[in-house]
Amino acid sequence: MKWRHPGRVVVAGFAVVTLVGTVLLMLPISSTGAERTGFVTALFTAVSALCVTGLVIVDTPTYWSGFGEGVILGLIQIGGLGVMTLASVLALLLAKRLGTRMQLFAQAETKALGLGDVRRVVGGVIRLSLAVEAVVAIVLASRFAFRYDEPFWQAAYLGVFHAVSAYNNAGFALYSDNLISFATDPFICVPIMAAVVIGGLGFPVINEVLRRRHQENRGRRWSLHTRITVYTYGVLLVVGTIGVTLTEWANPRTLGPMGVADKLLVGLFHGVMPRTAGFNSLDLAHFQPTTLLLNDVLMFIGGGSAGTAGGIKVTTFALLGFVILAEIRGEPTVHVLNRRLPSQVQRQALTVALLGVGAVMAGTLSLLAMTSFRLDDILFETVSAFGTVGLSTGITAKIPAAGQLVLVALMFIGRLGPITMASALALRERPRRYELPEERPVVG
């Protein structure tokens, strides 16, 4: 049966939760105004929250009521952990076991390497997520209470909301200027950055790094996936931080008026956020074109696989680099960190990257035809949507409804991944039972 394919179930699960979230946000109780929220506004917000993006077309703290903010927070948590991960946990609680089909569904969402690992991975996902969110929430709540004189319950609420939003790389904030007011406060920015990095690295990577602390795992080498993710993530983090800091160092509307220490903190913050969390401590509308293009590249690459980040993922980017290097050297096979890369992995990386490019280009062309905004702003918006980042130069609410639906489609595709979406739409797998004669066309 077609619904036995895990990819299709993941897509259907996200679609159902999106519908529920849209309906809840359209209820009068969800907004502070007297008028009912329109369908496009509710749908856009629900998809942005569930796909942990952070793009908004209404001001979150003033437009939505406490109930509406609660719905958004719930969608962020569900989207970050994954619909199928939550379903697996529910099955464990009720039946004390996972059936083969349920394990396959959970495997598609958590990217576990084998069926026997699913139960452990799902449990680790929940424990790690709640632990990180709790620690960050306590730190943020304490800062809001003691430094900014927020009442206890309000400080706790602010801490929890921003901790969940940060760990899940969502970028939703309960301040109209996002985090610009806290740009030079390390006790706000650093915990949020830490949560973004942990969530963005991916569950398999964090689990493997933590397991190495045990005596029986000491001396063992990290898996190829973990090494590629950690090394590439670290390099891109350094490149992003240095790039943003240098290009905006003298900009009088961003880093220019700040002291050196504050410039370094804000530069680091905006080097982390394209990984893909939509928090901003500077007004991106004032960024230099060079900085916007650098952010486009970083947002498109994204974070680690099986994490809360979007994009084509750092592993895909790194693997394509190794493929290119092998081709330049004239080597018949691709070697990565003393391991040979299977040809099917190379094809998968190429497919993910090219589908991502196609989705971004289609979205960019559509929005250019619908609006009069600059190419810099439109490209930044579409890459941010596809990469489920949530950063914006401030044009999201000014885009017509048809264009906002284009962004909705990009966010949905970007969260589930081109491969998952393609497999969900395919009727069935078609194994090739024969090979045709080989012929080499001219390349280049």
C-alpha positions as CSV (number, residue, x, y, z in Angstrom):
1,M,0.0,0.0,0.0
2,K,1.2,3.5,-0.8
3,W,0.9,4.8,2.8
4,R,3.4,2.2,4.0
5,H,6.2,4.5,2.6
6,P,7.6,6.4,5.6
7,G,8.2,9.5,3.6
8,R,4.6,9.8,2.7
9,V,3.5,9.4,6.3
10,V,5.9,12.1,7.4
11,V,4.6,14.5,4.8
12,A,1.0,13.6,5.7
13,G,1.7,14.1,9.4
14,F,3.1,17.6,8.9
15,A,0.2,18.5,6.6
16,V,-2.3,17.4,9.3
17,V,-0.6,19.3,12.0
18,T,-0.4,22.3,9.8
19,L,-4.1,22.2,9.2
20,V,-4.8,21.9,12.9
21,G,-2.5,24.8,13.7
22,T,-4.1,27.0,11.0
23,V,-7.6,26.3,12.4
24,L,-6.5,27.1,15.9
25,L,-4.8,30.3,14.9
26,M,-8.0,31.4,13.1
27,L,-10.0,31.2,16.3
28,P,-10.9,34.6,17.8
29,I,-9.2,33.6,21.1
30,S,-5.8,33.4,19.3
31,S,-5.5,37.1,18.4
32,T,-5.7,40.3,20.4
33,G,-7.9,42.1,17.9
34,A,-11.6,41.9,17.4
35,E,-11.4,40.6,13.9
36,R,-10.9,37.0,13.0
37,T,-7.4,36.1,11.6
38,G,-7.4,35.5,7.9
39,F,-6.6,32.1,6.4
40,V,-3.4,33.2,4.7
41,T,-2.1,34.8,7.9
42,A,-3.0,31.8,10.0
43,L,-1.6,29.3,7.5
44,F,1.7,31.3,7.0
45,T,2.2,31.5,10.8
46,A,1.4,27.8,11.4
47,V,3.7,26.6,8.6
48,S,6.5,29.0,9.8
49,A,6.2,27.7,13.3
50,L,5.8,24.0,12.5
51,C,8.7,24.2,9.9
52,V,10.7,26.0,12.6
53,T,11.4,28.9,10.3
54,G,10.5,32.2,12.0
55,L,9.2,34.3,9.1
56,V,6.2,36.4,10.2
57,I,3.7,38.6,8.5
58,V,2.2,40.0,11.7
59,D,4.0,41.1,14.9
60,T,4.1,38.1,17.2
61,P,3.9,39.8,20.6
62,T,1.2,42.3,19.7
63,Y,-1.0,40.4,17.3
64,W,-1.3,37.1,19.0
65,S,-2.9,36.5,22.4
66,G,-1.4,34.2,25.0
67,F,-3.4,31.4,23.5
68,G,-2.1,32.1,20.1
69,E,1.5,32.3,21.3
70,G,0.9,28.9,23.0
71,V,-0.2,27.4,19.7
72,I,2.9,28.8,18.0
73,L,5.1,27.4,20.8
74,G,3.5,24.0,20.5
75,L,3.9,24.0,16.7
76,I,7.6,24.9,17.1
77,Q,8.1,22.0,19.6
78,I,6.3,19.5,17.4
79,G,8.1,20.7,14.3
80,G,11.5,20.5,15.9
81,L,11.1,17.1,17.4
82,G,9.2,15.8,14.4
83,V,5.6,14.5,14.1
84,M,6.8,10.9,13.7
85,T,9.2,11.2,16.7
86,L,6.3,12.3,18.9
87,A,4.1,9.5,17.5
88,S,6.9,7.0,18.3
89,V,7.1,8.2,21.9
90,L,3.3,7.9,22.3
91,A,3.5,4.4,20.9
92,L,6.2,3.5,23.4
93,L,4.1,4.9,26.3
94,L,1.0,3.1,25.3
95,A,2.3,-0.2,23.9
96,K,5.7,-0.4,25.5
97,R,7.1,-1.3,22.1
98,L,7.5,-0.2,18.5
99,G,6.2,-2.1,15.6
100,T,8.3,-2.5,12.4
101,R,6.2,0.0,10.5
102,M,6.3,2.6,13.4
103,Q,10.1,2.1,13.5
104,L,10.3,2.8,9.8
105,F,8.3,6.0,10.2
106,A,10.5,7.2,13.1
107,Q,13.6,6.2,11.2
108,A,12.5,8.5,8.3
109,E,12.1,11.4,10.7
110,T,15.1,10.9,13.0
111,K,17.5,9.5,10.4
112,A,18.4,6.6,12.6
113,L,20.8,4.2,10.9
114,G,19.1,1.0,11.8
115,L,15.8,-0.3,13.1
116,G,17.3,-1.4,16.4
117,D,18.6,2.1,17.0
118,V,15.2,3.8,16.7
119,R,14.0,3.2,20.2
120,R,17.2,4.6,21.7
121,V,17.3,7.5,19.3
122,V,13.8,8.6,20.0
123,G,14.3,8.5,23.7
124,G,17.6,10.4,23.4
125,V,15.9,13.0,21.2
126,I,13.3,13.7,23.9
127,R,15.7,13.7,26.8
128,L,18.3,15.9,25.1
129,S,15.7,18.4,23.8
130,L,14.0,18.8,27.2
131,A,17.3,19.1,29.0
132,V,18.7,21.8,26.8
133,E,15.5,23.7,26.7
134,A,15.2,23.6,30.5
135,V,18.8,24.8,31.1
136,V,18.5,27.6,28.6
137,A,15.1,28.6,29.9
138,I,16.4,28.9,33.5
139,V,19.3,31.1,32.4
140,L,17.1,33.4,30.2
141,A,14.4,33.6,32.8
142,S,16.9,34.6,35.5
143,R,18.3,37.3,33.3
144,F,14.9,38.6,32.4
145,A,13.9,38.7,36.0
146,F,17.0,40.2,37.7
147,R,18.3,42.4,34.9
148,Y,15.2,43.6,33.2
149,D,12.8,43.5,36.2
150,E,10.3,41.2,34.6
151,P,7.7,39.7,37.0
152,F,8.6,36.1,37.9
153,W,5.9,34.4,35.8
154,Q,6.5,36.6,32.9
155,A,10.3,36.1,33.1
156,A,9.7,32.3,33.2
157,Y,7.3,32.5,30.2
158,L,9.8,34.5,28.2
159,G,12.6,32.1,29.1
160,V,10.7,29.0,28.1
161,F,9.4,30.5,24.8
162,H,12.8,31.7,23.6
163,A,14.6,28.6,24.8
164,V,12.2,26.3,22.8
165,S,12.4,28.7,19.8
166,A,16.2,28.7,20.0
167,Y,16.8,25.0,20.4
168,N,14.4,24.2,17.6
169,N,16.1,26.9,15.4
170,A,12.8,28.6,15.0
171,G,13.7,32.3,15.6
172,F,10.3,33.4,16.9
173,A,10.7,36.1,19.6
174,L,8.3,37.9,21.9
175,Y,9.7,41.3,21.1
176,S,8.7,43.4,18.2
177,D,12.4,44.0,17.3
178,N,13.3,40.4,17.8
179,L,16.5,40.5,19.9
180,I,17.9,43.9,18.8
181,S,17.3,45.3,22.3
182,F,19.6,42.6,23.7
183,A,22.3,42.7,21.0
184,T,25.1,43.5,23.5
185,D,23.8,41.3,26.4
186,P,25.9,38.1,26.5
187,F,23.6,36.6,29.1
188,I,20.8,36.6,26.6
189,C,22.7,36.1,23.3
190,V,25.1,33.3,24.4
191,P,22.6,30.9,25.8
192,I,20.4,31.4,22.7
193,M,23.5,30.7,20.4
194,A,24.3,27.6,22.4
195,A,20.8,26.2,22.0
196,V,20.9,27.0,18.3
197,V,24.2,25.2,17.8
198,I,23.1,22.1,19.8
199,G,19.8,21.8,18.0
200,G,21.4,22.5,14.6
201,L,24.1,19.9,14.9
202,G,21.5,17.1,14.8
203,F,20.5,14.3,17.2
204,P,22.8,11.5,15.9
205,V,25.8,13.8,16.2
206,I,25.0,15.0,19.8
207,N,24.2,11.5,20.9
208,E,27.5,10.1,19.6
209,V,29.5,13.0,21.1
210,L,27.9,12.4,24.5
211,R,28.4,8.6,24.3
212,R,32.2,9.1,23.9
213,R,32.3,10.2,27.5
214,H,31.6,6.7,28.7
215,Q,34.6,4.4,29.5
216,E,33.7,1.7,26.9
217,N,33.6,4.3,24.1
218,R,36.8,6.1,24.9
219,G,39.4,5.9,22.1
220,R,36.8,5.1,19.5
221,R,36.7,7.3,16.5
222,W,33.7,9.3,15.6
223,S,31.6,8.0,12.7
224,L,32.1,9.6,9.3
225,H,28.8,11.5,9.6
226,T,29.7,13.0,12.9
227,R,33.2,14.1,11.8
228,I,31.9,15.7,8.6
229,T,29.1,17.5,10.4
230,V,31.2,18.8,13.3
231,Y,34.2,19.9,11.1
232,T,32.1,21.5,8.4
233,Y,29.7,23.1,10.9
234,G,32.7,24.6,12.7
235,V,34.4,25.9,9.6
236,L,31.2,27.5,8.3
237,L,30.6,29.1,11.8
238,V,34.0,30.7,11.7
239,V,33.6,31.8,8.1
240,G,30.2,33.3,8.9
241,T,31.3,35.1,12.0
242,I,34.4,36.6,10.4
243,G,32.6,37.5,7.2
244,V,29.7,39.3,8.9
245,T,32.0,41.1,11.4
246,L,34.4,42.3,8.7
247,T,31.7,43.4,6.2
248,E,29.6,45.2,8.8
249,W,32.5,46.5,11.0
250,A,32.3,50.1,9.7
251,N,28.6,50.2,8.7
252,P,27.2,53.1,10.7
253,R,23.7,51.5,10.7
254,T,24.8,48.1,12.1
255,L,28.2,47.4,13.9
256,G,29.8,50.8,13.3
257,P,28.8,52.6,16.5
258,M,29.6,49.6,18.8
259,G,32.7,49.0,20.8
260,V,35.1,46.2,19.8
261,A,33.7,43.6,22.4
262,D,30.2,44.3,21.3
263,K,31.1,44.1,17.7
264,L,32.6,40.6,18.2
265,L,29.6,39.4,20.2
266,V,27.1,40.6,17.6
267,G,29.3,39.3,14.8
268,L,29.4,35.9,16.4
269,F,25.6,36.0,17.0
270,H,25.0,36.7,13.3
271,G,27.5,34.1,12.3
272,V,25.5,31.5,14.2
273,M,22.0,32.4,13.2
274,P,22.2,31.5,9.5
275,R,22.6,27.9,10.8
276,T,19.3,28.2,10.6
277,A,17.7,30.2,13.4
278,G,15.9,33.4,12.6
279,F,16.9,35.5,15.5
280,N,18.5,38.8,14.7
281,S,20.2,41.4,16.9
282,L,20.7,43.8,14.0
283,D,18.3,45.3,11.5
284,L,19.1,43.1,8.4
285,A,17.6,45.8,6.1
286,H,20.7,47.8,6.8
287,F,23.1,45.0,5.9
288,Q,25.6,45.5,3.1
289,P,24.9,43.5,-0.2
290,T,28.0,41.5,0.5
291,T,26.7,40.4,3.9
292,L,23.3,39.5,2.5
293,L,24.9,37.3,-0.1
294,L,27.1,35.6,2.5
295,N,24.0,34.9,4.5
296,D,22.3,33.5,1.5
297,V,25.0,31.0,1.1
298,L,25.1,30.0,4.8
299,M,21.3,29.8,5.0
300,F,21.1,27.6,1.9
301,I,23.7,25.2,3.4
302,G,22.0,25.1,6.7
303,G,22.9,22.8,9.7
304,G,23.3,19.1,10.5
305,S,21.1,16.3,9.3
306,A,18.4,15.0,11.6
307,G,18.5,18.2,13.6
308,T,16.3,21.2,13.9
309,A,18.1,23.2,11.2
310,G,17.1,23.4,7.6
311,G,19.0,23.9,4.3
312,I,20.6,21.2,2.2
313,K,22.6,20.3,5.3
314,V,26.4,20.7,6.0
315,T,27.0,17.0,5.2
316,T,25.5,17.4,1.7
317,F,27.7,20.5,1.1
318,A,30.8,18.8,2.3
319,L,30.2,15.6,0.3
320,L,29.8,17.6,-2.9
321,G,33.1,19.3,-2.2
322,F,34.8,15.9,-1.8
323,V,33.2,14.7,-5.1
324,I,34.5,17.8,-6.9
325,L,37.9,17.3,-5.4
326,A,38.1,13.7,-6.5
327,E,37.0,14.6,-10.0
328,I,39.6,17.4,-10.2
329,R,42.3,14.9,-9.2
330,G,41.1,12.4,-11.7
331,E,40.4,9.7,-9.1
332,P,37.8,7.0,-9.9
333,T,36.3,6.9,-6.4
334,V,35.6,9.4,-3.7
335,H,37.4,9.1,-0.4
336,V,36.3,11.1,2.7
337,L,38.4,11.0,5.9
338,N,39.9,7.5,5.1
339,R,36.5,6.1,4.0
340,R,35.2,5.5,0.5
341,L,31.9,7.2,-0.4
342,P,29.3,5.0,-2.0
343,S,28.0,6.3,-5.4
344,Q,24.4,6.3,-4.2
345,V,25.3,8.8,-1.5
346,Q,27.0,11.0,-4.1
347,R,23.8,10.9,-6.2
348,Q,21.7,11.7,-3.2
349,A,23.8,14.7,-2.2
350,L,23.7,16.0,-5.8
351,T,19.9,15.5,-6.0
352,V,19.3,17.3,-2.7
353,A,21.5,20.3,-3.7
354,L,20.0,20.7,-7.2
355,L,16.4,20.3,-6.0
356,G,17.2,23.0,-3.4
357,V,18.6,25.3,-6.1
358,G,15.6,24.7,-8.3
359,A,13.2,25.4,-5.4
360,V,14.9,28.7,-4.5
361,M,15.2,29.8,-8.1
362,A,11.5,29.1,-8.8
363,G,10.5,30.9,-5.7
364,T,12.7,33.9,-6.5
365,L,11.4,34.2,-10.1
366,S,7.8,34.0,-8.8
367,L,8.3,36.7,-6.2
368,L,10.2,39.0,-8.6
369,A,7.2,38.7,-11.0
370,M,4.7,39.6,-8.2
371,T,6.6,42.4,-6.4
372,S,8.9,45.4,-7.1
373,F,11.4,44.5,-4.4
374,R,15.2,44.3,-5.2
375,L,16.7,41.0,-6.2
376,D,18.9,41.1,-3.0
377,D,15.8,41.2,-0.8
378,I,13.8,38.6,-2.7
379,L,16.6,36.1,-2.9
380,F,17.3,36.6,0.8
381,E,13.6,35.9,1.5
382,T,13.3,32.8,-0.6
383,V,16.6,31.3,0.7
384,S,15.5,32.0,4.3
385,A,12.2,30.3,3.7
386,F,13.7,27.2,2.0
387,G,16.4,27.0,4.6
388,T,13.8,27.4,7.4
389,V,15.9,30.2,8.8
390,G,13.4,33.0,9.3
391,L,15.8,36.0,8.8
392,S,14.3,38.8,6.7
393,T,15.1,42.3,5.5
394,G,11.5,43.3,6.5
395,I,9.6,42.6,3.3
396,T,7.6,39.5,4.4
397,A,4.5,41.3,5.4
398,K,4.6,43.5,2.3
399,I,4.6,40.6,-0.1
400,P,1.1,39.9,-1.6
401,A,-0.9,36.9,-0.5
402,A,0.1,34.8,-3.5
403,G,3.7,35.5,-2.8
404,Q,3.3,34.5,0.8
405,L,1.8,31.2,-0.3
406,V,5.0,30.7,-2.4
407,L,7.0,31.2,0.8
408,V,4.7,28.7,2.6
409,A,5.5,26.1,-0.1
410,L,9.2,26.8,0.3
411,M,9.1,26.5,4.0
412,F,7.2,23.2,3.8
413,I,9.6,21.7,1.2
414,G,12.6,23.0,3.1
415,R,11.6,21.4,6.4
416,L,10.8,18.0,5.0
417,G,13.7,18.0,2.6
418,P,13.6,17.5,-1.2
419,I,14.3,13.8,-1.0
420,T,11.5,13.2,1.5
421,M,9.1,15.2,-0.5
422,A,10.0,13.5,-3.7
423,S,9.7,10.0,-2.2
424,A,6.3,11.0,-0.7
425,L,5.0,11.9,-4.1
426,A,6.4,9.0,-5.9
427,L,3.9,6.2,-6.5
428,R,6.4,3.4,-6.0
429,E,10.0,2.6,-6.2
430,R,11.1,1.3,-9.6
431,P,14.3,-0.9,-9.4
432,R,16.1,-1.2,-12.7
433,R,16.2,-4.8,-13.9
434,Y,18.6,-4.2,-16.8
435,E,21.4,-1.7,-18.0
436,L,21.6,-0.1,-21.4
437,P,24.9,0.3,-23.4
438,E,27.2,2.9,-22.0
439,E,27.9,6.1,-24.0
440,R,29.8,9.2,-22.7
441,P,28.5,12.6,-23.7
442,V,30.7,15.7,-23.8
443,V,30.7,17.6,-20.4
444,G,31.5,21.3,-20.2
